[in-house]
């Protein structure tokens, strides 16, 4: 994989009895097309989370933030280093 799009997940707002605590809202999504073409689509992240793609964001920037999924960071770093 040579590129990743950015996906955003949010806690389930319909489950008030079991609030979800998450700080890893940004995920890596394998981009087989330009990320802009995936904008708004629901995809499966590298870690397995279901996310909505934000085509205007770049994984290279968002993936380095504190709110990025650690598992996605690990997978993307490993795959991008193989491709490079």
C-alpha positions as a printed NumPy array, in Angstrom:
array([[  0.   ,   0.   ,   0.   ],
       [  1.511,   3.343,  -0.969],
       [ -1.125,   5.736,   0.314],
       [ -3.708,   6.092,   3.03 ],
       [ -6.78 ,   8.263,   3.263],
       [ -8.037,   9.575,   6.592],
       [-11.168,   8.176,   8.19 ],
       [-13.052,   9.612,  11.147],
       [-15.003,   7.539,  13.642],
       [-17.176,   8.841,  16.404],
       [-18.752,   7.118,  19.368],
       [-22.196,   5.66 ,  18.944],
       [-24.499,   8.521,  19.903],
       [-27.531,   6.248,  20.235],
       [-26.24 ,   4.318,  23.228],
       [-26.749,   6.645,  26.187],
       [-26.599,   3.787,  28.687],
       [-23.082,   2.82 ,  27.576],
       [-21.148,   5.938,  26.572],
       [-18.084,   5.167,  24.474],
       [-14.808,   6.726,  25.549],
       [-12.428,   7.15 ,  22.647],
       [ -9.531,   9.434,  21.985],
       [ -8.464,   7.742,  18.744],
       [-10.962,   9.18 ,  16.321],
       [ -8.704,   9.377,  13.225],
       [ -7.922,   6.192,  11.296],
       [ -5.931,   5.143,   8.229],
       [ -7.919,   3.84 ,   5.252],
       [ -6.155,   2.066,   2.386],
       [ -6.593,   4.364,  -0.61 ],
       [ -6.88 ,   2.457,  -3.866],
       [ -8.175,   5.684,  -5.446],
       [ -7.263,   9.319,  -4.75 ],
       [ -8.506,  10.242,  -1.233],
       [-10.605,  13.073,  -2.668],
       [-12.657,  10.487,  -4.599],
       [-13.351,   8.62 ,  -1.347],
       [-14.565,  11.731,   0.493],
       [-17.682,  11.005,   2.512],
       [-17.676,   7.268,   1.841],
       [-17.903,   4.755,   4.668],
       [-14.881,   2.447,   4.599],
       [-13.048,  -0.074,   6.75 ],
       [ -9.943,   1.358,   8.439],
       [ -6.641,  -0.517,   8.579],
       [ -7.417,  -1.485,  12.207],
       [-10.904,  -2.753,  11.345],
       [-12.938,   0.253,  12.54 ],
       [-15.789,   1.486,  10.36 ],
       [-15.095,   5.116,   9.478],
       [-16.191,   7.928,   7.194],
       [-13.427,   9.162,   4.871],
       [-12.416,  12.812,   5.057],
       [-10.802,  13.27 ,   1.644],
       [ -9.447,  16.727,   2.447],
       [ -7.216,  15.393,   5.253],
       [ -3.781,  13.841,   4.745],
       [ -2.731,  10.765,   6.732],
       [  0.866,  12.013,   6.811],
       [ -0.302,  14.937,   8.984],
       [ -3.247,  13.442,  10.886],
       [ -1.46 ,  10.124,  11.536],
       [  1.19 ,  11.944,  13.557],
       [ -1.347,  13.487,  15.952],
       [ -2.295,  12.332,  19.452],
       [ -5.832,  11.525,  18.333],
       [ -4.786,   9.054,  15.624],
       [ -5.428,   5.357,  16.182],
       [ -2.215,   3.715,  17.424],
       [ -2.966,   0.472,  15.58 ],
       [ -3.528,   2.364,  12.311],
       [ -0.291,   4.289,  12.865],
       [  1.62 ,   1.034,  13.315],
       [  0.057,  -0.639,  10.269],
       [  0.493,   2.398,   8.02 ],
       [  4.113,   2.95 ,   9.108],
       [  4.957,  -0.696,   8.451],
       [  3.246,  -0.794,   5.042],
       [  4.576,   2.583,   3.865],
       [  8.143,   1.651,   4.822],
       [  7.831,  -1.531,   2.7  ],
       [  6.524,   0.442,  -0.265],
       [  9.174,   3.144,  -0.012]])
